[in-house]
Amino acid sequence: MSSIRGKWALITGATSGFGKATADLFARNGCNVIITARTAEKLEALSNVLIEKYGVHVLPYCFDVRKLNMCVEMANDLNSREIVPDILINNAGLASGKNKIHEGLISDWEAMIDTNVKGLLYMTRTILPMMVERNEGHIINIGSTAGHLVYPEGNVYNASKFAVKALNEAINLDLVGTNIRCCSVDPGAAETNFSVVRFHGDEEKAKKVYEGYKPLQAEDVADIIYYVVSAPAHVNITSLVVYPTAQRSVYVWDKK
């Protein structure tokens, strides 16, 4: 396994869930982190914790990945600092609403498509050229088992994660002949703030999603991301699907 110590990892959506757990794990292993999120207070708090606990370099950027100009501004600032991310983790994403297609809210659809698909594209378009110029780097796209099998009332969220799967495959094809690797990490049920966001803040409804079994935790997914980026340079894990043991597909569960 190769070391990430001293490298730079750029993590979007870094102040909660998979992003926060990954930032902590990477920093614990000596990796400098560039963290992005939309809430300045959470970014500042996370930065302070990572610096105090692990003594790594932390660069926080408060912006929305749905805004191309903000992604470009961040990339330009990195260029001015002569920092090229070794690892890009396209983690920012969400599910919003769980309605039948004919009852869906357009605002939910736009939030998911703009974040899960366009945000990933914007970040990749602004960071990947730096990696290509250096002929080195690793992209991790956070997908979902929802991008492998459609389930009722998943519609637009499913579509956005199918898009992530397709883009991940396309990125790998476009990078043939380079040393840059690309992997989609696709979790099943994971207990983060995902369901709270999906149900528009209804915490009681969100809790019921995880009743009767042990779901994945954010730290589990962070461990997997760490494993993928630590693989030897000649090893390119292009796709990794992970379920909790109690779940074997989006339809098959062992709930007590």
C-alpha positions in Angstrom: 0.0 0.0 0.0 1.2 3.5 -0.8 1.2 6.4 1.7 -0.9 9.5 1.5 1.3 11.4 4.0 2.3 14.8 2.7 -0.2 14.7 -0.2 -3.1 17.1 -0.8 -6.7 15.8 -0.9 -9.6 18.0 -2.0 -12.8 16.9 -0.4 -16.2 18.5 -1.3 -19.1 18.4 1.2 -16.5 18.0 3.9 -18.4 19.1 7.0 -20.7 16.2 7.4 -21.1 12.5 6.7 -18.6 10.7 4.4 -16.8 14.0 3.7 -16.1 14.8 7.3 -15.1 11.2 8.2 -12.7 11.1 5.2 -11.2 14.5 6.1 -10.5 13.2 9.6 -9.1 9.9 8.5 -6.8 11.4 5.8 -5.5 14.1 8.2 -4.9 11.5 10.8 -2.7 9.8 8.3 -0.7 12.9 7.5 -2.5 14.1 4.4 -3.1 17.8 4.0 -6.7 18.6 3.1 -8.6 21.1 1.1 -12.1 21.1 2.4 -15.1 22.7 0.8 -18.7 23.3 2.1 -21.4 25.9 2.0 -21.3 26.8 5.7 -18.4 28.9 6.9 -18.8 28.2 10.6 -18.7 24.4 10.1 -15.7 24.8 7.8 -13.8 26.9 10.3 -14.6 24.5 13.2 -13.5 21.5 11.2 -10.3 23.2 10.0 -9.4 24.1 13.6 -10.0 20.5 14.8 -7.9 18.9 12.1 -5.0 21.3 12.6 -5.1 21.0 16.3 -5.4 17.2 16.3 -3.1 16.2 13.5 -0.9 19.2 12.6 -1.6 19.0 8.9 -2.1 21.9 6.5 -5.8 22.6 6.0 -7.3 24.9 3.3 -11.0 25.7 3.7 -13.1 27.1 0.9 -16.7 28.1 1.5 -18.6 27.9 -1.7 -21.3 25.9 -3.5 -20.2 23.3 -6.1 -23.3 24.1 -8.1 -21.7 27.5 -9.0 -19.1 27.0 -11.8 -17.6 30.4 -11.2 -16.9 29.6 -7.5 -15.3 26.3 -8.5 -13.0 28.2 -10.9 -12.1 30.8 -8.3 -11.1 28.0 -5.9 -9.0 26.3 -8.6 -7.3 29.6 -9.5 -6.5 30.2 -5.8 -4.9 26.8 -5.6 -2.9 27.6 -8.7 -1.7 30.8 -7.2 -0.5 28.8 -4.2 1.1 26.3 -6.5 -0.9 23.5 -4.9 -2.1 20.6 -7.2 -4.5 18.2 -5.4 -3.2 14.7 -5.5 -6.7 13.4 -4.7 -10.1 14.8 -5.6 -13.0 13.4 -3.7 -16.3 14.4 -5.3 -18.4 13.8 -2.2 -20.9 16.7 -2.2 -24.3 15.3 -3.0 -27.8 14.8 -1.7 -31.2 13.2 -2.1 -34.0 15.6 -1.7 -37.6 14.4 -1.5 -39.1 10.9 -2.1 -42.1 11.5 -4.3 -43.6 9.8 -7.3 -42.4 11.5 -10.5 -45.7 13.1 -11.2 -45.7 14.6 -7.6 -42.1 15.6 -7.5 -40.9 19.1 -6.6 -38.9 20.8 -9.3 -36.7 22.5 -6.6 -35.8 19.0 -5.3 -34.9 17.8 -8.8 -32.7 20.9 -9.5 -30.9 20.5 -6.2 -30.0 16.9 -6.9 -29.0 17.3 -10.6 -27.1 20.5 -9.9 -25.2 19.1 -7.0 -24.8 15.4 -7.8 -24.1 15.7 -11.5 -23.2 19.3 -12.4 -21.2 19.9 -9.2 -19.2 16.8 -9.9 -18.5 17.9 -13.4 -17.6 21.4 -12.4 -15.1 20.2 -9.8 -13.6 17.6 -12.1 -13.3 20.1 -15.0 -11.4 22.6 -12.8 -9.1 20.2 -11.0 -8.4 17.4 -13.5 -6.4 19.5 -16.0 -3.9 20.2 -13.2 -3.6 16.4 -12.6 -3.3 15.7 -16.4 -0.5 18.3 -16.7 1.4 16.6 -13.9 0.3 13.1 -15.1 -0.5 12.0 -11.6 -3.6 12.0 -9.4 -6.6 10.1 -8.1 -10.4 10.9 -8.4 -12.9 9.4 -6.1 -16.6 9.9 -7.1 -19.1 9.1 -4.4 -21.9 7.2 -6.1 -24.6 5.0 -4.7 -26.2 1.6 -5.1 -29.1 3.9 -6.3 -27.0 4.2 -9.4 -27.1 0.5 -10.1 -30.8 -0.3 -9.4 -33.8 2.0 -9.5 -36.3 1.8 -6.6 -39.8 3.3 -6.1 -39.9 7.0 -5.6 -36.1 7.3 -6.2 -36.6 8.6 -9.8 -34.4 11.7 -10.1 -32.0 10.7 -7.3 -31.5 7.4 -9.1 -31.0 9.2 -12.4 -28.4 11.4 -10.8 -26.4 8.5 -9.4 -26.7 6.5 -12.7 -25.1 9.6 -14.2 -22.3 9.5 -11.7 -21.7 5.8 -12.6 -21.6 6.7 -16.3 -19.3 9.7 -15.8 -17.0 7.6 -13.6 -16.6 5.1 -16.4 -16.2 7.8 -19.0 -13.5 9.6 -17.0 -11.6 6.3 -16.7 -11.8 5.9 -20.5 -10.7 9.4 -21.2 -7.7 9.0 -18.9 -6.2 6.0 -20.7 -2.5 6.6 -21.3 -2.1 8.7 -18.1 -1.2 7.7 -14.6 -4.4 9.2 -13.2 -6.8 6.8 -11.5 -10.6 7.1 -11.0 -13.0 5.2 -8.8 -16.7 5.3 -7.9 -17.4 4.3 -4.3 -21.0 3.3 -4.2 -22.5 2.7 -0.7 -25.8 1.1 0.2 -27.7 2.2 3.3 -25.5 4.5 5.5 -26.5 6.3 8.6 -25.5 10.0 8.0 -27.6 13.1 7.7 -28.6 11.7 4.2 -32.2 10.8 5.2 -32.7 13.9 7.3 -31.9 15.9 4.1 -34.1 13.6 1.9 -37.1 14.1 4.2 -36.5 17.9 4.5 -35.5 17.8 8.1 -38.0 15.3 9.5 -35.7 13.5 11.9 -38.3 11.0 13.1 -39.0 9.8 9.6 -35.2 9.6 8.9 -34.6 7.4 12.0 -37.1 4.8 10.7 -34.9 4.2 7.7 -32.2 2.7 9.9 -34.4 0.7 12.3 -34.0 -3.1 12.7 -30.5 -3.5 11.3 -26.9 -2.0 11.4 -26.3 0.4 8.6 -23.0 1.5 7.3 -21.4 4.4 9.2 -19.6 7.3 7.6 -16.3 6.0 9.0 -16.8 2.7 7.1 -17.0 4.6 3.8 -14.0 6.7 4.7 -12.0 3.5 5.4 -12.9 2.3 1.9 -11.9 5.6 0.3 -8.6 5.4 2.1 -8.0 1.9 0.9 -8.7 2.8 -2.7 -6.3 5.8 -2.8 -3.6 3.8 -0.9 -3.5 1.1 -3.5 -0.2 0.8 -5.4 0.2 3.1 -8.4 -0.4 0.2 -10.9 -3.7 -0.7 -9.2 -6.8 1.2 -10.4 -10.0 0.2 -8.6 -12.6 1.7 -10.9 -15.8 0.8 -9.0 -16.5 -0.4 -5.5 -20.0 -1.3 -4.2 -20.5 -1.7 -0.4 -23.6 -2.7 1.5 -24.1 -3.2 5.2 -24.2 -7.0 5.9 -27.9 -6.8 6.6 -28.6 -5.5 3.0 -27.8 -7.4 -0.2 -29.6 -5.1 -2.7 -31.8 -2.1 -2.7 -34.7 -4.6 -2.2 -33.2 -7.4 -0.1 -32.8 -6.7 3.7 -32.6 -8.5 7.0 -34.4 -6.3 9.4 -35.3 -7.5 12.9 
